[in-house]
Amino acid sequence: FVFNDTATTETLAFPLARRFGDPGRSIITGVTLQRDITEFRRSPEVTADDFDELQPFPGPLPSPLAGQLQESSSTRLSLHLGTRRYRYVEYRGIDGLRERTIVSLGLYTGVSMGKGFDVFTPDGVTVVDDVFGRAHASFGAGVGSSLLHGGFTVESRRDGGSWQDVLADADLVAYLRNDGLQAHTLFLRASVAGGWRTRLPYQLSLGGRQGVRSLAEDRFPGARMMRFIVEDRILFPWPRPGAADLGMTVFTDVGRIWPGSVPYGVDSGWQAALGAGLRIGLPAGTRNVVRADIAFPIGATDGSPIFRMSFELNRLRDGFFTPDVFRSRRFNLGAEHF
């Protein structure tokens, strides 16, 4: 049973911001005028097993589905305030195999606050007269030749006397190195994400390339997820430098998802995978790494071995937005973007 929500979201934003101070030690202020319209222009559709044969949802929608299919419109005014305290250091082979990357070490914090108004909103769509807030922080720290990086984002809005659309995610990443094993990078990642009282379609999946990699893409839907990765990335000395970059990886994933209040959410129990693969960088020195991985379920994990070709997934970046989280955010513009 698969549900197609057919949502259409229109967003028009006019941001204005200014930085005060040096690039690495600055105060950021800004304002955004944004108009949002979310509509569901077609009837919800379902399919039993064939995605080419969608049928209109029969009868009234169950309450879990109806709760996430609420049309809305609003014009929102947001104020942004942030600060960054960075120093910049060059690292080699962080996201790619031999690439040189300038990494910001230090701290960033920022908040956004705003109010919705019934201005320039279309007729026939419910006007959202809310107040909302968003906070984001990230840090980077060097420990010898190793690197730690982390970040979190949380947002919510208050409408009708209660807090709704509470979305949060956080990641902690470590690139551990030893000067005696320069061909190895031990990559560790712990990540969590979740949503509460959501009024837009929101659903996480434990399977797929950004979940437990031995599970199919849509396996185990839910509202709150936790995942851990341990990965040994090994750089080969051949082919000769300048021709191409080549390496391999051995990894394990462990994760779990909880149902929360999303439609058809489940408690997956702890699921795990063990795998290996090749990492290929073309041209030499690029950050764009192609992976060829095979992942095997271990323990009580469902499924069978899965082979995937993909781009590097575990990028160093601020925010750590997964597509599942990003698509349901109402406020994708914060002080960290200026």
Residue, then its C-alpha position, 0 to 999 in steps of 0.5 A: f500500500v503506497f500513498n501519493d500525496t500530490a502536494t504543491t508548494e510555492t515559495l517566494a522569498f526576498p532576503l536581505a542580510r549583512r555581515f559585520g566584522d571579518p569573514g572568520r569572526s562576524i555577526i550576521t543580521g538579516v530579514t526575509l519576506q517570504r510568501d508560502i502556498t501549499e496546496f493539494r491539487r489532485s485527489p490522493e492516490v494509492t497503489a497496491d503493487d504497480f506504480d503505473e496503476l494509481q487509483p484515487f483514494p476510496g472514501p474519506l481519508p484516515s485521520p493520520l493522512a488527513g492531519q498531514l494534508q492541510e492546505s495553507s498560505s501565509t506571508r511571513l516576516s523573519l528576522h535572522l541573527g547569527t555569529r561565526r567564530y572560525r579559523y580556516v585549515e586545509y585538510r587532504g582527503i576529507d570528503g574525497l580521496r586526495e582532494r585538498t579542502i579548506v575546513s572551517l574550525g570553530l563555532y557557528t550559532g544562529v536563530s531566526m524568528g518571525k510572524g505570519f500575516d494574512v497579506f497577499t494570500p490567495d482566496g480559498v486557501t486557509v491562512v496560517d497566522d503563526v509565529f515561528g522560530r528556528a535555531h542552528a549551530s555547528f562546530g568543527a574541531g581539529v585534533g592532530s590530523s583528525l577532524l570532528h564536526g557536528g551540527f543541529t537544527v530545530e524549528s517549530r511554529r505556534d499556531g492556534g495556541s499550540w506548537q506544531d511542525v516541530l522538526a529537529d536533526a543533529d549529526l556528529v562526525a569524526y574523521l580519525r587518522n593516525d600518522g603511522l597509517q596514512a592510507h586509512t581514515l576511520f569515519l564515524r557518524a552518529s545522526v538523529a532526526g525526528g518530527w512531532r505534530t507535523r501538518l505537512p507530509y513528513q516521513l523518514s525511512l530507515g532504508g536506502r543510501q542514507g539509512v541502513r544500506s542493506l535495506a530497500e529505499d522505502r523500508f521501515p517508515g517512521a517519524r524518528m530515526m537514529r543511525f550509526i556508521v563506522e567506516d574504514r576508508i583506505l586509499f590505494p597508492w595506485p594508479r599513479p597520482g594525477a591519473a585517478d584516485l582509487g580506494m576501498t571501504v569497509f563499513t557497518d551501519v546500525g539504525r532504528i526508526w520509531p513510528g511517532s505520529v506519521p501515517y503507517g509508521v513502524d518500530s523497526g527494532w535495531q537493524a544492521a548492515l555490513g558491507a564493502g566497496l570501491r571509491i573512485g575519484l575522477p579526475a584526480g583530486t576531485r571531491n566527487v567520489v563514485r562508490a560501488d558498494i555491496a551491503f549485507p544484512i546482519g543479525a535480525t535485519d530483514g532483506s538480502p544483499i544490496f549492490r549500489m552505485s552512488f556518489e559519496l554520501n557522508r559529506l562534511r557540511d553544515g546542517f546535515f539535511t537529508p532529503d526526507v527532512f528537507r522536503s518537510r521544512r517550512f523555513n529553509l532559510g536561516a542565518e547560516h545561509f548568509 
